[in-house]
Amino acid sequence: MVTIAFINQKGGVAKTTSAVEIASRFARSGKRTLCIDADPQANMTYIYGINPDREGQRSLKDVFSKEAEIIDVVQRSAEGPDVVPNNILMSNADRMFVGVNSMTLLRNAIRPVAGSYDVCIIDSPPTLGMINWNVLIAADYAVVPVNANALSIQGLRALSETVAEVREEANPGLRILGLLITRYNPRTKLGREALPDLEMIATRYLDTIVFQSKIRQSVAVEDAQANRMSTASSRRSKIASDYDALFGEIVSELRKKGGSI
């Protein structure tokens, strides 16, 4: 099983949207796909048609608490991926889960199901706390969605430092698959001027690429999410084509790097 985390400590960069879109395309391509919603905001959970607040529903918190195994928590979505849901109860994870093994809870939890899936997509919260350390330690690869603006670029430095620490201390095999430019508008000067900076950061600090595919701003993805689905299952649109192209790039990069997908 190849595990890919969609991660950025900055919010508003279409991280959850991108994780859902790519996971749905893996499932539609015939790959056995597991989604883990590691964000207490539970947007991935909601988009896949699962009520994050349903009474008695097991979630990632139960897995981290060792009150349930991943297999006991997984739910099948209408689009195909199996989903480990989350909810707001996980928002205090930094205080709830402490100790020697607290940073490897997710990696240890997914090992027993690794043989049952081809790919695991993890959506992460917009922080660099305990949950995202777990996500990066569990992942083989990371995709970093980023807006083409100064604030989003500035935040990449903190992420690069965290990735370096994770590699040194717990997951030396972690690789950044690529930076993904989202909410892109090629007609703006800001968007065009940000590209060289992103390419420099990708090469110099993250040892990765900037994906050629860029995700444009579009209401089509919002319409799809309102109907609790991805654009892979909805009416065709420009943004669906963007994510189709990105999916092809991700598969190509995985194969170049030896990912068994």
ZAMARGU-4260 file (C-alpha; in steps of 0.2 Angstrom, whole numbers, plus 5000, padded with zeros to 4 digits):
<rodrens>
0) 5000/5000/5000 | 5006/5017/4995 | 5002/5031/5008 | 5000/5049/5002 | 4997/5063/5014
5) 4990/5080/5008 | 4997/5092/5020 | 5000/5111/5023 | 4999/5120/5039 | 4991/5134/5030
10) 4972/5133/5028 | 4962/5138/5013 | 4974/5130/5000 | 4961/5116/4994 | 4970/5103/5004
15) 4954/5093/5008 | 4947/5095/4991 | 4963/5089/4982 | 4964/5074/4994 | 4946/5069/4990
20) 4947/5072/4971 | 4963/5061/4970 | 4956/5048/4981 | 4940/5046/4971 | 4950/5045/4955
25) 4961/5031/4962 | 4945/5022/4967 | 4937/5024/4950 | 4953/5018/4942 | 4951/5001/4951
30) 4963/5004/4965 | 4958/4998/4983 | 4958/5015/4991 | 4957/5020/5010 | 4955/5038/5015
35) 4959/5043/5032 | 4952/5060/5038 | 4965/5066/5050 | 4957/5084/5051 | 4945/5087/5066
40) 4935/5098/5055 | 4930/5082/5046 | 4927/5090/5029 | 4933/5074/5020 | 4921/5064/5031
45) 4906/5075/5026 | 4910/5076/5008 | 4910/5057/5007 | 4893/5056/5014 | 4896/5052/5032
50) 4889/5062/5046 | 4904/5067/5058 | 4892/5070/5072 | 4881/5055/5072 | 4879/5048/5090
55) 4889/5032/5093 | 4900/5034/5077 | 4917/5027/5079 | 4931/5039/5072 | 4950/5041/5071
60) 4949/5046/5089 | 4944/5029/5094 | 4959/5022/5084 | 4971/5034/5093 | 4964/5029/5110
65) 4966/5011/5105 | 4947/5008/5108 | 4945/5002/5091 | 4955/4995/5076 | 4955/5004/5059
70) 4945/4990/5052 | 4932/4993/5065 | 4930/5011/5060 | 4931/5011/5041 | 4915/5015/5032
75) 4912/5013/5013 | 4908/5028/5003 | 4896/5029/4988 | 4911/5035/4977 | 4921/5019/4981
80) 4935/5024/4994 | 4934/5017/5012 | 4934/5031/5024 | 4941/5032/5042 | 4930/5047/5048
85) 4934/5060/5060 | 4925/5073/5071 | 4928/5088/5082 | 4932/5077/5097 | 4949/5075/5089
90) 4953/5093/5091 | 4962/5091/5108 | 4974/5078/5101 | 4989/5087/5107 | 4983/5086/5125
95) 4974/5069/5124 | 4988/5059/5116 | 5005/5061/5124 | 5019/5049/5128 | 5034/5039/5120
100) 5023/5032/5106 | 5011/5046/5103 | 5019/5051/5087 | 5017/5034/5079 | 4999/5030/5083
105) 4993/5032/5065 | 5008/5022/5057 | 5005/5008/5069 | 4986/5008/5066 | 4987/5007/5047
110) 5000/4993/5046 | 4987/4979/5049 | 4976/4984/5034 | 4991/4988/5022 | 4988/4972/5013
115) 4970/4976/5010 | 4972/4992/5000 | 4983/4998/4986 | 4983/5016/4991 | 4979/5026/5007
120) 4975/5045/5005 | 4977/5055/5021 | 4969/5073/5024 | 4978/5083/5037 | 4973/5098/5048
125) 4980/5115/5045 | 4993/5114/5059 | 5010/5107/5063 | 5005/5098/5079 | 5004/5081/5085
130) 4992/5075/5072 | 5002/5080/5057 | 5018/5072/5065 | 5008/5056/5065 | 5002/5059/5047
135) 5020/5062/5041 | 5027/5048/5050 | 5014/5036/5043 | 5016/5043/5025 | 5027/5037/5011
140) 5024/5053/5001 | 5017/5070/5003 | 5008/5082/4991 | 5008/5100/4997 | 4994/5111/4990
145) 4999/5129/4990 | 4991/5145/4983 | 5002/5156/4972 | 5003/5170/4984 | 5016/5177/4996
150) 5009/5171/5013 | 5006/5153/5006 | 5024/5153/5000 | 5031/5159/5016 | 5022/5145/5026
155) 5032/5132/5016 | 5048/5136/5026 | 5040/5129/5042 | 5034/5114/5033 | 5051/5110/5026
160) 5058/5111/5043 | 5045/5099/5050 | 5048/5087/5035 | 5067/5087/5039 | 5064/5083/5057
165) 5052/5069/5053 | 5065/5061/5041 | 5079/5063/5054 | 5069/5056/5069 | 5056/5044/5063
170) 5053/5042/5044 | 5068/5043/5033 | 5059/5037/5018 | 5047/5051/5018 | 5047/5060/5001
175) 5038/5076/4995 | 5029/5070/4979 | 5026/5088/4973 | 5019/5106/4976 | 5002/5108/4970
180) 4996/5125/4965 | 4978/5128/4969 | 4965/5142/4966 | 4976/5147/4951 | 4972/5162/4940
185) 4984/5163/4926 | 4977/5180/4921 | 4984/5188/4937 | 5002/5195/4939 | 5003/5188/4956
190) 5000/5171/4951 | 5012/5171/4937 | 5026/5179/4947 | 5024/5167/4961 | 5029/5152/4950
195) 5048/5155/4950 | 5048/5156/4969 | 5038/5140/4971 | 5050/5131/4959 | 5065/5137/4968
200) 5058/5132/4985 | 5053/5115/4978 | 5070/5112/4971 | 5081/5119/4985 | 5072/5116/5001
205) 5060/5101/4998 | 5069/5091/4984 | 5053/5090/4974 | 5044/5097/4959 | 5030/5109/4956
210) 5016/5099/4947 | 5013/5105/4930 | 4994/5103/4933 | 4987/5118/4941 | 4970/5118/4949
215) 4959/5133/4944 | 4947/5142/4955 | 4929/5135/4951 | 4912/5134/4959 | 4910/5117/4951
220) 4920/5109/4965 | 4909/5118/4978 | 4893/5112/4969 | 4900/5094/4969 | 4904/5095/4988
225) 4887/5102/4992 | 4880/5086/4984 | 4893/5076/4994 | 4903/5070/4980 | 4919/5074/4970
230) 4920/5081/4953 | 4925/5063/4947 | 4907/5058/4949 | 4899/5074/4944 | 4896/5083/4928
235) 4912/5087/4918 | 4920/5104/4921 | 4937/5113/4919 | 4942/5109/4937 | 4938/5090/4934
240) 4950/5091/4920 | 4963/5099/4931 | 4961/5085/4943 | 4961/5072/4930 | 4978/5079/4924
245) 4985/5080/4942 | 4980/5062/4945 | 4990/5057/4929 | 5005/5066/4935 | 5004/5059/4953
250) 5003/5041/4946 | 5018/5045/4934 | 5028/5052/4949 | 5024/5037/4960 | 5030/5025/4946
255) 5046/5035/4943 | 5050/5034/4962 | 5046/5016/4963 | 5029/5017/4971 | 5020/5001/4968
260) 5004/5008/4962
</rodrens>
